[in-house]
């Protein structure tokens, strides 16, 4: 017979915790470094272009 025991991937094997030890962290850094600023600018430009293309396609469609 094979062992069908489910093993946990948590190496500490701790129980269920309430909350996080580090507290709530922001999704975006309030003061991003230069590399992050460039990445956010590129992402924002990509999203803006996508929205503009969507608006134009909606207006042009019959």
DODREN-864465 format. One record per atom (N, C-alpha, C, O, CB): x negated, y negated, z negated. Coordinates in steps of 0.02 Angstrom, whole numbers. Each point is the difference from the previous one (the first is absolute). Glycine has a CB too. Layout:
// residues N
px:X | py:Y | pz:Z
...
***
This chain:
// residues 62
px:-42 | py:59 | pz:0
px:42 | py:-59 | pz:0
px:-44 | py:-62 | pz:0
px:-52 | py:-4 | pz:-32
px:143 | py:66 | pz:-29
px:-67 | py:-112 | pz:99
px:-36 | py:-64 | pz:1
px:25 | py:-44 | pz:-56
px:58 | py:4 | pz:-21
px:-75 | py:5 | pz:145
px:-28 | py:-52 | pz:-147
px:18 | py:-48 | pz:-52
px:35 | py:-60 | pz:33
px:-32 | py:-35 | pz:39
px:-66 | py:72 | pz:-113
px:161 | py:-49 | pz:60
px:38 | py:-54 | pz:30
px:7 | py:-60 | pz:-46
px:47 | py:-39 | pz:7
px:15 | py:125 | pz:59
px:-109 | py:-93 | pz:-112
px:2 | py:-56 | pz:-46
px:-17 | py:-65 | pz:37
px:-47 | py:-2 | pz:39
px:15 | py:78 | pz:-134
px:72 | py:-128 | pz:82
px:-13 | py:-65 | pz:31
px:-52 | py:-36 | pz:-42
px:9 | py:-10 | pz:-60
px:108 | py:4 | pz:109
px:-170 | py:-14 | pz:-16
px:-53 | py:-35 | pz:-36
px:7 | py:-75 | pz:13
px:17 | py:-21 | pz:55
px:-94 | py:121 | pz:-46
px:65 | py:-139 | pz:-61
px:4 | py:-73 | pz:6
px:-64 | py:-27 | pz:31
px:-54 | py:27 | pz:-11
px:132 | py:-32 | pz:-88
px:-71 | py:-49 | pz:137
px:-60 | py:-30 | pz:30
px:-33 | py:-49 | pz:-48
px:-54 | py:-26 | pz:15
px:105 | py:40 | pz:98
px:-19 | py:-28 | pz:-170
px:-28 | py:-46 | pz:-49
px:-55 | py:35 | pz:-39
px:15 | py:47 | pz:-37
px:95 | py:-109 | pz:28
px:-173 | py:40 | pz:16
px:-54 | py:35 | pz:-35
px:4 | py:-8 | pz:-76
px:-23 | py:43 | pz:-37
px:-48 | py:-59 | pz:137
px:101 | py:-39 | pz:-123
px:6 | py:-10 | pz:-72
px:53 | py:43 | pz:-31
px:-3 | py:17 | pz:-59
px:-37 | py:-133 | pz:74
px:90 | py:133 | pz:25
px:54 | py:42 | pz:-23
px:43 | py:-33 | pz:-53
px:35 | py:34 | pz:-37
px:-106 | py:62 | pz:62
px:70 | py:-163 | pz:-28
px:39 | py:-36 | pz:-50
px:74 | py:4 | pz:15
px:21 | py:17 | pz:56
px:-117 | py:-94 | pz:-74
px:135 | py:61 | pz:-31
px:72 | py:1 | pz:8
px:25 | py:-62 | pz:36
px:-39 | py:-37 | pz:30
px:48 | py:105 | pz:-135
px:56 | py:-77 | pz:103
px:31 | py:-57 | pz:33
px:-15 | py:-63 | pz:-41
px:10 | py:0 | pz:-61
px:81 | py:73 | pz:110
px:-116 | py:-125 | pz:-16
px:-16 | py:-62 | pz:-34
px:54 | py:-52 | pz:14
px:30 | py:0 | pz:53
px:-153 | py:26 | pz:-46
px:133 | py:-69 | pz:-55
px:46 | py:-56 | pz:11
px:-42 | py:-60 | pz:21
px:-41 | py:-25 | pz:-39
px:125 | py:70 | pz:-47
px:-74 | py:-70 | pz:147
px:-36 | py:-59 | pz:23
px:-69 | py:17 | pz:24
px:-20 | py:57 | pz:7
px:86 | py:-124 | pz:-86
px:-102 | py:14 | pz:92
px:-68 | py:6 | pz:27
px:-49 | py:-30 | pz:-50
px:17 | py:-48 | pz:-34
px:26 | py:43 | pz:154
px:-102 | py:33 | pz:-124
px:-49 | py:-25 | pz:-47
px:-26 | py:-69 | pz:19
px:-16 | py:-40 | pz:-44
px:-17 | py:158 | pz:21
px:30 | py:-133 | pz:88
px:-28 | py:-64 | pz:22
px:53 | py:-54 | pz:4
px:-17 | py:-57 | pz:14
px:-69 | py:119 | pz:49
px:148 | py:-47 | pz:-74
px:53 | py:-49 | pz:6
px:21 | py:-9 | pz:72
px:-24 | py:36 | pz:44
px:-19 | py:-94 | pz:-146
px:88 | py:12 | pz:115
px:24 | py:-11 | pz:68
px:-52 | py:-41 | pz:39
px:-21 | py:-53 | pz:-23
px:141 | py:58 | pz:-16
px:-139 | py:20 | pz:96
px:-48 | py:-35 | pz:42
px:36 | py:-28 | pz:61
px:46 | py:31 | pz:26
px:-140 | py:45 | pz:-65
px:74 | py:-136 | pz:61
px:34 | py:-29 | pz:59
px:-15 | py:40 | pz:63
px:-53 | py:31 | pz:6
px:46 | py:-144 | pz:-59
px:54 | py:111 | pz:100
px:-9 | py:37 | pz:62
px:-55 | py:-33 | pz:42
px:-43 | py:34 | pz:27
px:164 | py:2 | pz:-29
px:-119 | py:-103 | pz:6
px:-52 | py:-37 | pz:35
px:-40 | py:-40 | pz:-50
px:28 | py:-28 | pz:-48
px:43 | py:21 | pz:153
px:-136 | py:3 | pz:-94
px:-43 | py:-38 | pz:-44
px:17 | py:-75 | pz:6
px:2 | py:-26 | pz:56
px:-94 | py:113 | pz:-44
px:104 | py:-122 | pz:-68
px:17 | py:-70 | pz:5
px:-57 | py:-44 | pz:27
px:13 | py:-53 | pz:28
px:65 | py:71 | pz:-123
px:-140 | py:4 | pz:86
px:-57 | py:-37 | pz:26
px:-44 | py:48 | pz:41
px:-51 | py:24 | pz:-24
px:53 | py:-104 | pz:-75
px:19 | py:95 | pz:161
px:-37 | py:50 | pz:39
px:-69 | py:-26 | pz:21
px:-10 | py:-60 | pz:8
px:118 | py:105 | pz:33
px:-154 | py:1 | pz:-33
px:-67 | py:-17 | pz:24
px:2 | py:-14 | pz:74
px:52 | py:9 | pz:32
px:-104 | py:61 | pz:-122
px:-4 | py:-91 | pz:118
px:-2 | py:-21 | pz:70
px:21 | py:55 | pz:48
px:36 | py:-13 | pz:48
px:-126 | py:-67 | pz:-78
px:68 | py:141 | pz:19
px:17 | py:56 | pz:43
px:75 | py:15 | pz:-2
px:31 | py:16 | pz:50
px:-145 | py:31 | pz:-67
px:142 | py:-52 | pz:-43
px:72 | py:13 | pz:-7
px:40 | py:-56 | pz:33
px:54 | py:13 | pz:28
px:-75 | py:49 | pz:-135
px:-3 | py:-124 | pz:104
px:35 | py:-55 | pz:32
px:3 | py:11 | pz:75
px:52 | py:-12 | pz:31
px:-90 | py:-67 | pz:-122
px:-17 | py:101 | pz:120
px:-2 | py:13 | pz:72
px:48 | py:58 | pz:18
px:37 | py:-4 | pz:49
px:-157 | py:-37 | pz:-43
px:119 | py:93 | pz:-46
px:44 | py:57 | pz:12
px:74 | py:-20 | pz:-5
px:41 | py:21 | pz:41
px:-131 | py:56 | pz:-85
px:106 | py:-117 | pz:-7
px:69 | py:-23 | pz:-8
px:20 | py:-46 | pz:58
px:58 | py:2 | pz:22
px:-69 | py:8 | pz:-146
px:-36 | py:-51 | pz:149
px:15 | py:-44 | pz:57
px:14 | py:42 | pz:63
px:46 | py:-15 | pz:37
px:-118 | py:-76 | pz:-88
px:31 | py:142 | pz:62
px:10 | py:43 | pz:59
px:67 | py:37 | pz:-6
px:37 | py:6 | pz:49
px:-163 | py:7 | pz:-36
px:141 | py:13 | pz:-72
px:63 | py:36 | pz:-10
px:59 | py:-47 | pz:9
px:50 | py:18 | pz:32
px:-106 | py:60 | pz:-111
px:51 | py:-139 | pz:53
px:54 | py:-49 | pz:8
px:10 | py:-18 | pz:73
px:56 | py:-8 | pz:23
px:-82 | py:-36 | pz:-136
px:-30 | py:37 | pz:151
px:5 | py:-16 | pz:71
px:33 | py:57 | pz:38
px:41 | py:-11 | pz:44
px:-143 | py:-61 | pz:-52
px:85 | py:134 | pz:-9
px:31 | py:58 | pz:33
px:74 | py:2 | pz:-13
px:40 | py:14 | pz:45
px:-147 | py:49 | pz:-55
px:127 | py:-76 | pz:-52
px:72 | py:1 | pz:-17
px:36 | py:-57 | pz:35
px:56 | py:9 | pz:24
px:-83 | py:43 | pz:-135
px:-4 | py:-111 | pz:115
px:31 | py:-57 | pz:33
px:10 | py:13 | pz:75
px:53 | py:-15 | pz:27
px:-105 | py:-62 | pz:-112
px:2 | py:107 | pz:117
px:6 | py:16 | pz:71
px:55 | py:51 | pz:11
px:39 | py:-6 | pz:47
px:-161 | py:-18 | pz:-31
px:127 | py:73 | pz:-60
px:53 | py:51 | pz:5
px:69 | py:-32 | pz:-6
px:46 | py:16 | pz:38
px:-124 | py:70 | pz:-85
px:85 | py:-132 | pz:0
px:65 | py:-33 | pz:-9
px:17 | py:-44 | pz:60
px:57 | py:-1 | pz:22
px:-75 | py:2 | pz:-146
px:-31 | py:-37 | pz:150
px:11 | py:-43 | pz:58
px:21 | py:41 | pz:61
px:46 | py:-18 | pz:36
px:-130 | py:-65 | pz:-80
px:49 | py:140 | pz:55
px:18 | py:43 | pz:56
px:71 | py:28 | pz:-9
px:38 | py:4 | pz:48
px:-160 | py:27 | pz:-32
px:140 | py:-13 | pz:-77
px:67 | py:24 | pz:-14
px:53 | py:-52 | pz:13
px:53 | py:15 | pz:27
px:-101 | py:61 | pz:-111
px:35 | py:-138 | pz:65
px:48 | py:-54 | pz:12
px:8 | py:-13 | pz:74
px:56 | py:-8 | pz:25
px:-86 | py:-43 | pz:-135
px:-26 | py:48 | pz:145
px:3 | py:-11 | pz:73
px:38 | py:57 | pz:35
px:41 | py:-12 | pz:44
px:-151 | py:-52 | pz:-49
px:96 | py:125 | pz:-15
px:33 | py:58 | pz:31
px:75 | py:-1 | pz:-14
px:40 | py:19 | pz:42
px:-146 | py:48 | pz:-54
px:125 | py:-90 | pz:-48
px:71 | py:-4 | pz:-16
px:35 | py:-54 | pz:42
px:56 | py:10 | pz:22
px:-82 | py:29 | pz:-139
px:-7 | py:-95 | pz:128
px:30 | py:-54 | pz:39
px:5 | py:19 | pz:74
px:50 | py:-14 | pz:32
px:-97 | py:-70 | pz:-114
px:-4 | py:116 | pz:108
px:-3 | py:17 | pz:71
px:46 | py:59 | pz:18
px:24 | py:4 | pz:57
px:-141 | py:-47 | pz:-55
px:129 | py:88 | pz:-49
px:40 | py:59 | pz:15
px:72 | py:-19 | pz:19
px:28 | py:-47 | pz:-28
px:-101 | py:115 | pz:-51
px:102 | py:-30 | pz:126
px:69 | py:-17 | pz:22
px:53 | py:17 | pz:-51
px:59 | py:-12 | pz:12
px:-96 | py:31 | pz:103
***
